[in-house]
Amino acid sequence: MTGTSDSAGAAPRTTTEQHFVWGHRALEAEFATGADGVLRLVRLTRPDSRPRSGGVPPTRASASASASVSASEPGPEAPLHLVELTALGHGSGWSGPRFTGTAFGARLRHRGHTVREADGWTYLTVELHDAETALTAFVELSSPVGLPVLRSRVRLRNGGAEPLVVQSVSSLLLGALPSPDGLDVHRARNDWLAECRWHSEPLRDTVSDIHVDVHQHDSRAALTLTGRGSWPTDGHLAMGALTERGGDRAWLWQIESPAGWRWDLGERDHGTYLALNGPTDAEHQWRVRLAPGVEFTTVSGVLALGSGLDDTFAALTSYRRAVRRPHPDHTALPVVFNDYMNTLMGDPTTEKLLPLIDAAARAGSEYFCVDSGWYDDSTEGWWDSVGEWLPSPRRFPDGGIQAVLDRIRERGMVPGLWLEPEVVGVRSPIASELPPEAFFQRDGVRIAEQGRHQLDLRHPAARAHLDKTVDRIVGDWGVGYLKLDYNIVVDPGTCAPGDIAPGAGLLGHAQAYLDWLSEVLDRHPGLVIENCASGGMRMDGATLAVAQLQSTSDQQDPLLCPPIAAAAPTVVPPEQGAVWAYPQPGFDDGLITFTLGGALLGRIHLSGHLDRMSERQLALVGDAVAVYKSLRGDLTEAVPFWPLGLPGWTDEWLALGVRVPGGRTSYLSVWRRGGEPELRLPVGHLAGQDVRAEILHPSAPDAGSAVWEGDRGGLLVSLPSTPAVLLIRLTSGG
């Protein structure tokens, strides 16, 4: 471990020259002040990968930092300020859409820093101070020891005598990356029913070369991506990546915001910069008023370094496991049957559920979740009347819903229920029972969206209502699994008393919602929570750190599920990503195995009319579930890789692999939806080794073949028919 430690409360130094190094064996960060006296992150590397650096290459600033920074060349320096922020009355810098060059960023001066270690992490807090306003910015950096991952957030404190209205503040800034000429940028469209669609393009396609040497300033162009509204991953994942063309370095990031976010890439001094932000005034109508003595902390920005995308995603996967809330579900990985998808579709009754429960148990399910509709006792529809969350006597006439829950337990499964906690229908009695301040509002008017009101979880009455609901369902009824859905979008947010902008209200509610979830799990530690928002529209890092499972899609076409399932581990660890498997009695054997096979390297979410299947068909389902149970222990620490690259929406062949770090075992799911019947897949981490290839699913002898060709460094896969899938175990002999 390296680093120096100054008191965070020390007086400003008499000299502007500072230089220190912080990090661990897998990540090292170097900081230095430049000629302008501003502290910068001048180098970020992977010490364990030298001489090939996985981070920022040396710059003029870093080259001179260990001696005399003030002797460095005059003019702009490639690294960015540690913090950029804008506030009313203080200017935003010259550069338009780029989040760099702010007036505040240039004024903040280093006052000290502290280093500490705890629970396998190392922490650095850098204190910056603005003499003009007495604003202090604490840059809080952390990293799990042994992982090349940096997490950053900024805490602001107004030490002045006047309020300060902040319009934006960075979470993480990184400059001095290679020129846009040599970088490809990767980003993921994330639309309803079409999640996790990664694509890449040269960064230069957006950030044009303006021949900066003949101009007075860098380009104003930037590639900017934002997430808006109460579905934070609607449109795009809150992620991105850069890879070095002709090299192997990669930079992968995520913004851990349950509400708005923004990242941008641009050119600065012949290099590339990356800026990660939570919500801003310009994009999200977000502002906060910091009264004297008041603090605000940004959402976290996270950056992983690696040699290629697979290596970098592996590091980020391990980080995601390190930051999430501990829970037994993350190692048990029980099979969940959910009655919704392509099955009951929100119309459960005792008559329909009992045979389905029996069939799900026979197939090997360990949890059974009754999805939406169990509370619907109306002939007018339930969409705009939800909120009480009481079972329907009409749907469950004999013994009520308790008889259904008892049947689930009798068959050896844990009962679960669907809930959409944050919404209250406009026709629900709860809409008038709770005070108006418990709901989202704008200009004193309660917001209504698609026949629903939105609860504001910062209000005690809203929390009390949901606490009573969950404690009844879990504590009194004995439900052990909650699928928490969210099917409306509120943009830009709410203005409750104390909010000066709706984006700030939205972020406040979203963070309060996660606090509420944590409190629920504190009271009911055995409860398993699935996070869903019409599928993957709320697939953000902040929520993933609290919930045990993440719905990845509500796609109903089994032929369109593979690219979602194959790409889901880019955003969620394999054991946490719920993937639908909904075989139907009308499917032939090939389509049944295809539908099941796509979920075996994720968290299998079984559905389908199993109660109507023949014995042969139900046996196919049981075989797939048994395969999943045989390998799920490996999923808890496995990291993903993609032999064919990140999957495309229309790709005819797709492949997802997971490997157990430090072990001899890897698994590979290969789908064929068209094209030639044979394909060779490179498996780089097994190249040159003696490998045994074993087909685990399907069990049919004519389903396909997989042959390891050690001399050619890959796996030859043959799938004679379409659609088809193979799950293959690769065991290395060294």
URTA-V249132 format. One record per backbone hydrogen bond with DSSP energy under -0.5 kcal/mol. CO is the residue of the C=O (numbers start at 1). NH is the residue of the N-H. E is the energy in kcal/mol with one decimal. If there is no record, write none. Layout:
co:CO nh:NH e:E
co:CO nh:NH e:E
This chain:
co:2 nh:23 e:-1.1
co:7 nh:10 e:-1.8
co:16 nh:18 e:-0.6
co:18 nh:33 e:-2.0
co:20 nh:31 e:-3.0
co:22 nh:29 e:-3.5
co:23 nh:2 e:-0.8
co:24 nh:27 e:-0.8
co:25 nh:48 e:-0.6
co:27 nh:24 e:-3.3
co:28 nh:45 e:-2.5
co:29 nh:22 e:-2.9
co:30 nh:42 e:-2.2
co:30 nh:43 e:-1.5
co:31 nh:20 e:-2.0
co:32 nh:40 e:-2.2
co:34 nh:37 e:-1.9
co:38 nh:34 e:-1.6
co:39 nh:82 e:-1.1
co:40 nh:32 e:-2.1
co:40 nh:42 e:-0.9
co:43 nh:30 e:-2.7
co:44 nh:56 e:-1.6
co:45 nh:28 e:-2.4
co:45 nh:47 e:-0.7
co:46 nh:49 e:-2.0
co:47 nh:50 e:-1.2
co:49 nh:52 e:-1.2
co:51 nh:53 e:-0.9
co:59 nh:63 e:-2.5
co:60 nh:64 e:-1.3
co:61 nh:65 e:-1.0
co:62 nh:66 e:-0.6
co:64 nh:67 e:-1.1
co:67 nh:69 e:-0.6
co:68 nh:71 e:-1.6
co:69 nh:72 e:-2.3
co:78 nh:176 e:-0.7
co:80 nh:41 e:-0.6
co:84 nh:170 e:-2.5
co:85 nh:104 e:-0.7
co:86 nh:167 e:-2.9
co:86 nh:168 e:-1.4
co:87 nh:90 e:-2.1
co:91 nh:87 e:-0.5
co:95 nh:98 e:-1.7
co:98 nh:100 e:-1.0
co:102 nh:106 e:-1.4
co:103 nh:107 e:-0.8
co:104 nh:107 e:-1.0
co:104 nh:108 e:-1.6
co:109 nh:129 e:-2.6
co:110 nh:13 e:-0.6
co:112 nh:127 e:-3.0
co:113 nh:6 e:-3.3
co:114 nh:125 e:-2.3
co:116 nh:123 e:-3.2
co:118 nh:121 e:-1.6
co:120 nh:145 e:-2.5
co:121 nh:118 e:-2.0
co:122 nh:143 e:-1.8
co:123 nh:116 e:-2.0
co:124 nh:126 e:-0.5
co:124 nh:141 e:-3.3
co:125 nh:114 e:-2.1
co:126 nh:128 e:-0.6
co:126 nh:139 e:-2.9
co:127 nh:111 e:-3.2
co:127 nh:112 e:-0.9
co:128 nh:137 e:-2.6
co:129 nh:109 e:-2.5
co:129 nh:131 e:-0.6
co:130 nh:134 e:-2.2
co:130 nh:135 e:-0.5
co:134 nh:159 e:-1.6
co:135 nh:130 e:-2.6
co:136 nh:138 e:-0.5
co:136 nh:157 e:-2.5
co:137 nh:128 e:-2.7
co:137 nh:139 e:-0.7
co:138 nh:140 e:-0.8
co:138 nh:155 e:-2.7
co:139 nh:126 e:-2.3
co:139 nh:141 e:-0.8
co:140 nh:153 e:-1.5
co:141 nh:124 e:-2.8
co:142 nh:151 e:-2.8
co:143 nh:122 e:-2.2
co:144 nh:147 e:-2.3
co:147 nh:149 e:-2.0
co:148 nh:305 e:-2.5
co:150 nh:303 e:-2.8
co:151 nh:142 e:-2.3
co:152 nh:301 e:-2.8
co:153 nh:140 e:-2.8
co:154 nh:156 e:-0.5
co:154 nh:298 e:-2.5
co:155 nh:138 e:-3.3
co:156 nh:296 e:-1.8
co:157 nh:136 e:-2.7
co:157 nh:159 e:-1.0
co:158 nh:293 e:-3.8
co:164 nh:166 e:-0.8
co:164 nh:290 e:-3.4
co:165 nh:88 e:-2.2
co:166 nh:288 e:-1.9
co:167 nh:281 e:-2.1
co:168 nh:86 e:-2.1
co:169 nh:278 e:-0.6
co:172 nh:276 e:-2.9
co:174 nh:274 e:-3.0
co:176 nh:57 e:-0.6
co:177 nh:272 e:-1.8
co:179 nh:182 e:-1.8
co:180 nh:183 e:-1.3
co:180 nh:204 e:-0.7
co:182 nh:245 e:-2.9
co:183 nh:203 e:-2.3
co:184 nh:243 e:-2.2
co:185 nh:201 e:-1.7
co:186 nh:241 e:-1.8
co:187 nh:189 e:-0.5
co:187 nh:199 e:-2.4
co:188 nh:237 e:-2.1
co:189 nh:197 e:-3.0
co:190 nh:235 e:-2.5
co:191 nh:194 e:-2.5
co:194 nh:191 e:-1.7
co:196 nh:198 e:-1.1
co:197 nh:189 e:-2.3
co:199 nh:187 e:-2.2
co:201 nh:185 e:-2.9
co:202 nh:205 e:-1.7
co:203 nh:206 e:-1.5
co:203 nh:207 e:-2.6
co:206 nh:208 e:-1.3
co:208 nh:210 e:-0.8
co:211 nh:214 e:-1.8
co:212 nh:215 e:-2.0
co:221 nh:267 e:-0.6
co:222 nh:224 e:-0.8
co:223 nh:265 e:-2.1
co:225 nh:263 e:-2.4
co:227 nh:261 e:-1.5
co:230 nh:232 e:-0.7
co:231 nh:234 e:-1.6
co:233 nh:235 e:-0.7
co:235 nh:190 e:-1.7
co:237 nh:239 e:-2.0
co:238 nh:255 e:-2.4
co:240 nh:253 e:-2.7
co:241 nh:186 e:-2.8
co:242 nh:251 e:-2.5
co:243 nh:184 e:-2.4
co:243 nh:245 e:-0.7
co:244 nh:247 e:-1.9
co:248 nh:308 e:-1.4
co:249 nh:244 e:-2.2
co:250 nh:306 e:-1.9
co:251 nh:242 e:-2.6
co:252 nh:304 e:-3.5
co:253 nh:240 e:-1.5
co:254 nh:256 e:-0.5
co:254 nh:302 e:-2.6
co:255 nh:257 e:-1.8
co:256 nh:300 e:-0.6
co:260 nh:279 e:-0.5
co:261 nh:227 e:-1.9
co:262 nh:277 e:-2.9
co:263 nh:225 e:-2.7
co:264 nh:275 e:-2.2
co:265 nh:223 e:-2.8
co:266 nh:273 e:-2.5
co:268 nh:271 e:-1.8
co:271 nh:268 e:-2.6
co:272 nh:177 e:-2.4
co:273 nh:266 e:-1.4
co:274 nh:174 e:-2.6
co:275 nh:264 e:-1.9
co:276 nh:171 e:-3.1
co:276 nh:172 e:-1.5
co:277 nh:262 e:-2.3
co:280 nh:284 e:-2.2
co:280 nh:286 e:-1.2
co:281 nh:285 e:-1.5
co:285 nh:287 e:-0.5
co:285 nh:503 e:-2.4
co:285 nh:504 e:-0.7
co:288 nh:166 e:-2.5
co:288 nh:290 e:-0.7
co:289 nh:291 e:-0.9
co:290 nh:164 e:-1.9
co:291 nh:294 e:-2.6
co:294 nh:158 e:-2.1
co:296 nh:156 e:-3.5
co:300 nh:256 e:-2.8
co:301 nh:152 e:-2.7
co:302 nh:254 e:-1.8
co:303 nh:150 e:-3.2
co:304 nh:252 e:-2.5
co:306 nh:250 e:-2.1
co:306 nh:308 e:-0.9
co:308 nh:312 e:-1.8
co:309 nh:313 e:-3.1
co:310 nh:314 e:-2.0
co:311 nh:315 e:-1.7
co:312 nh:316 e:-2.3
co:313 nh:317 e:-2.4
co:314 nh:318 e:-2.1
co:315 nh:319 e:-2.2
co:316 nh:320 e:-2.5
co:317 nh:321 e:-1.7
co:318 nh:322 e:-1.6
co:319 nh:323 e:-1.6
co:320 nh:324 e:-1.1
co:327 nh:330 e:-1.5
co:328 nh:331 e:-1.6
co:328 nh:332 e:-2.2
co:329 nh:333 e:-1.9
co:335 nh:366 e:-2.4
co:335 nh:367 e:-2.0
co:336 nh:606 e:-2.4
co:337 nh:369 e:-3.5
co:339 nh:344 e:-2.9
co:339 nh:345 e:-0.5
co:340 nh:343 e:-2.4
co:340 nh:345 e:-1.7
co:344 nh:347 e:-0.8
co:349 nh:353 e:-2.5
co:350 nh:354 e:-2.2
co:351 nh:355 e:-0.6
co:352 nh:356 e:-0.8
co:353 nh:357 e:-2.9
co:354 nh:358 e:-2.0
co:355 nh:359 e:-2.1
co:356 nh:360 e:-2.6
co:357 nh:361 e:-2.1
co:358 nh:362 e:-2.0
co:359 nh:363 e:-1.8
co:360 nh:364 e:-0.5
co:360 nh:365 e:-2.4
co:361 nh:364 e:-1.1
co:366 nh:414 e:-2.1
co:367 nh:337 e:-2.6
co:368 nh:370 e:-0.6
co:368 nh:416 e:-2.3
co:369 nh:339 e:-1.9
co:369 nh:371 e:-0.7
co:370 nh:418 e:-1.8
co:371 nh:374 e:-0.8
co:372 nh:348 e:-0.5
co:373 nh:376 e:-1.6
co:374 nh:392 e:-2.3
co:375 nh:377 e:-0.9
co:382 nh:385 e:-1.7
co:382 nh:386 e:-0.7
co:384 nh:427 e:-3.2
co:386 nh:425 e:-2.9
co:391 nh:393 e:-0.5
co:392 nh:396 e:-1.6
co:395 nh:350 e:-2.1
co:396 nh:400 e:-0.5
co:397 nh:399 e:-0.8
co:399 nh:403 e:-0.9
co:400 nh:403 e:-1.1
co:400 nh:404 e:-0.8
co:401 nh:405 e:-2.5
co:402 nh:406 e:-2.6
co:403 nh:407 e:-1.9
co:404 nh:408 e:-2.0
co:405 nh:409 e:-2.0
co:406 nh:410 e:-2.8
co:407 nh:411 e:-1.6
co:408 nh:413 e:-2.3
co:409 nh:412 e:-2.0
co:414 nh:368 e:-2.4
co:415 nh:480 e:-2.4
co:415 nh:481 e:-0.8
co:416 nh:370 e:-2.7
co:417 nh:483 e:-2.2
co:419 nh:485 e:-2.8
co:420 nh:423 e:-1.2
co:422 nh:455 e:-3.4
co:424 nh:453 e:-3.3
co:425 nh:428 e:-1.5
co:428 nh:431 e:-1.3
co:429 nh:432 e:-1.1
co:429 nh:433 e:-1.5
co:430 nh:434 e:-2.0
co:435 nh:438 e:-2.1
co:436 nh:439 e:-1.6
co:438 nh:456 e:-2.8
co:440 nh:447 e:-2.0
co:441 nh:495 e:-3.1
co:442 nh:445 e:-2.2
co:445 nh:442 e:-2.4
co:449 nh:452 e:-1.0
co:451 nh:426 e:-2.3
co:452 nh:449 e:-3.2
co:453 nh:424 e:-2.2
co:453 nh:455 e:-0.5
co:454 nh:440 e:-3.0
co:455 nh:457 e:-0.7
co:456 nh:459 e:-2.1
co:459 nh:463 e:-1.9
co:460 nh:464 e:-2.6
co:461 nh:465 e:-2.1
co:462 nh:466 e:-1.9
co:463 nh:467 e:-2.9
co:464 nh:468 e:-2.4
co:465 nh:469 e:-1.8
co:466 nh:470 e:-2.8
co:467 nh:471 e:-2.6
co:468 nh:472 e:-1.6
co:469 nh:473 e:-2.3
co:470 nh:474 e:-3.2
co:470 nh:475 e:-0.6
co:471 nh:475 e:-0.9
co:471 nh:476 e:-1.1
co:472 nh:476 e:-0.8
co:472 nh:477 e:-1.9
co:473 nh:479 e:-1.8
co:474 nh:478 e:-0.7
co:480 nh:528 e:-2.0
co:481 nh:417 e:-2.2
co:482 nh:484 e:-0.8
co:482 nh:530 e:-2.8
co:483 nh:419 e:-2.9
co:483 nh:485 e:-0.8
co:484 nh:532 e:-2.4
co:489 nh:491 e:-0.5
co:490 nh:230 e:-1.1
co:494 nh:496 e:-0.5
co:496 nh:499 e:-2.7
co:501 nh:504 e:-0.7
co:501 nh:505 e:-1.5
co:502 nh:494 e:-1.4
co:502 nh:506 e:-2.4
co:503 nh:507 e:-2.1
co:504 nh:508 e:-2.3
co:505 nh:509 e:-2.5
co:506 nh:510 e:-2.7
co:507 nh:511 e:-2.4
co:508 nh:512 e:-1.9
co:509 nh:513 e:-2.7
co:510 nh:514 e:-1.7
co:511 nh:515 e:-1.9
co:512 nh:516 e:-2.5
co:513 nh:517 e:-2.4
co:514 nh:518 e:-2.1
co:515 nh:519 e:-2.1
co:516 nh:520 e:-2.4
co:517 nh:521 e:-2.3
co:518 nh:522 e:-1.9
co:519 nh:523 e:-1.9
co:520 nh:524 e:-2.3
co:524 nh:527 e:-1.8
co:528 nh:482 e:-2.6
co:529 nh:548 e:-1.5
co:529 nh:549 e:-2.0
co:530 nh:484 e:-2.6
co:530 nh:532 e:-0.5
co:531 nh:551 e:-3.0
co:533 nh:537 e:-1.5
co:534 nh:536 e:-0.6
co:535 nh:533 e:-1.7
co:536 nh:539 e:-0.8
co:537 nh:233 e:-1.8
co:538 nh:540 e:-0.9
co:540 nh:544 e:-2.3
co:541 nh:545 e:-1.2
co:543 nh:546 e:-1.8
co:543 nh:547 e:-2.5
co:545 nh:325 e:-3.2
co:549 nh:531 e:-2.8
co:550 nh:578 e:-2.8
co:556 nh:558 e:-0.7
co:557 nh:560 e:-1.8
co:557 nh:561 e:-0.7
co:558 nh:562 e:-0.6
co:560 nh:564 e:-0.6
co:561 nh:564 e:-0.7
co:561 nh:565 e:-2.7
co:562 nh:566 e:-3.0
co:563 nh:567 e:-1.2
co:564 nh:568 e:-1.6
co:567 nh:570 e:-2.3
co:568 nh:571 e:-2.1
co:568 nh:572 e:-1.7
co:573 nh:576 e:-2.2
co:573 nh:577 e:-1.0
co:574 nh:577 e:-0.7
co:576 nh:550 e:-2.7
co:576 nh:578 e:-0.8
co:577 nh:603 e:-3.0
co:578 nh:552 e:-1.5
co:579 nh:605 e:-2.6
co:581 nh:607 e:-2.3
co:584 nh:587 e:-1.9
co:588 nh:592 e:-2.2
co:589 nh:593 e:-2.3
co:590 nh:594 e:-2.0
co:591 nh:595 e:-2.6
co:592 nh:596 e:-2.0
co:593 nh:597 e:-2.6
co:594 nh:598 e:-1.1
co:596 nh:599 e:-1.6
co:597 nh:600 e:-1.1
co:599 nh:602 e:-1.5
co:602 nh:604 e:-0.8
co:603 nh:579 e:-2.3
co:604 nh:336 e:-1.4
co:604 nh:606 e:-0.6
co:605 nh:581 e:-2.5
co:606 nh:338 e:-2.8
co:608 nh:610 e:-2.4
co:609 nh:612 e:-1.6
co:610 nh:613 e:-1.4
co:614 nh:618 e:-2.7
co:615 nh:619 e:-1.9
co:616 nh:620 e:-1.6
co:617 nh:621 e:-1.7
co:618 nh:622 e:-2.6
co:619 nh:623 e:-2.5
co:620 nh:624 e:-1.9
co:621 nh:625 e:-2.3
co:622 nh:626 e:-2.3
co:623 nh:627 e:-2.0
co:624 nh:628 e:-2.3
co:625 nh:629 e:-2.4
co:626 nh:630 e:-1.6
co:627 nh:631 e:-1.1
co:628 nh:631 e:-0.8
co:628 nh:632 e:-1.7
co:631 nh:634 e:-1.6
co:631 nh:635 e:-1.0
co:632 nh:636 e:-0.8
co:634 nh:637 e:-1.2
co:634 nh:638 e:-1.0
co:635 nh:575 e:-0.5
co:637 nh:661 e:-0.5
co:639 nh:659 e:-2.6
co:641 nh:657 e:-3.1
co:642 nh:645 e:-2.0
co:648 nh:651 e:-1.2
co:652 nh:673 e:-4.0
co:652 nh:674 e:-0.6
co:654 nh:671 e:-2.5
co:656 nh:669 e:-3.3
co:657 nh:641 e:-2.5
co:658 nh:667 e:-3.0
co:659 nh:639 e:-2.4
co:659 nh:661 e:-0.7
co:660 nh:663 e:-2.2
co:664 nh:732 e:-2.9
co:665 nh:660 e:-2.2
co:666 nh:730 e:-3.2
co:667 nh:658 e:-2.3
co:668 nh:670 e:-0.5
co:668 nh:728 e:-2.9
co:669 nh:656 e:-2.3
co:670 nh:726 e:-2.1
co:671 nh:654 e:-1.9
co:672 nh:723 e:-0.6
co:672 nh:724 e:-2.0
co:677 nh:719 e:-2.8
co:679 nh:681 e:-0.5
co:679 nh:717 e:-3.2
co:680 nh:682 e:-0.5
co:681 nh:715 e:-2.7
co:683 nh:686 e:-1.8
co:684 nh:687 e:-1.4
co:686 nh:689 e:-1.9
co:689 nh:691 e:-0.7
co:690 nh:733 e:-3.8
co:691 nh:693 e:-0.5
co:692 nh:694 e:-0.5
co:692 nh:731 e:-2.5
co:694 nh:696 e:-0.6
co:694 nh:729 e:-3.3
co:697 nh:727 e:-2.8
co:700 nh:703 e:-1.6
co:705 nh:718 e:-2.6
co:707 nh:716 e:-3.1
co:708 nh:710 e:-0.7
co:709 nh:712 e:-1.4
co:709 nh:713 e:-0.7
co:709 nh:714 e:-1.5
co:710 nh:688 e:-0.5
co:710 nh:713 e:-0.7
co:713 nh:683 e:-1.0
co:714 nh:709 e:-2.8
co:715 nh:681 e:-3.1
co:715 nh:717 e:-0.7
co:716 nh:707 e:-2.6
co:717 nh:679 e:-2.6
co:718 nh:705 e:-2.2
co:724 nh:672 e:-2.8
co:726 nh:670 e:-2.6
co:726 nh:728 e:-0.5
co:727 nh:696 e:-3.1
co:727 nh:697 e:-1.3
co:728 nh:668 e:-2.5
co:728 nh:730 e:-0.5
co:729 nh:694 e:-2.4
co:729 nh:731 e:-0.6
co:730 nh:666 e:-2.4
co:730 nh:732 e:-0.5
co:731 nh:692 e:-3.0
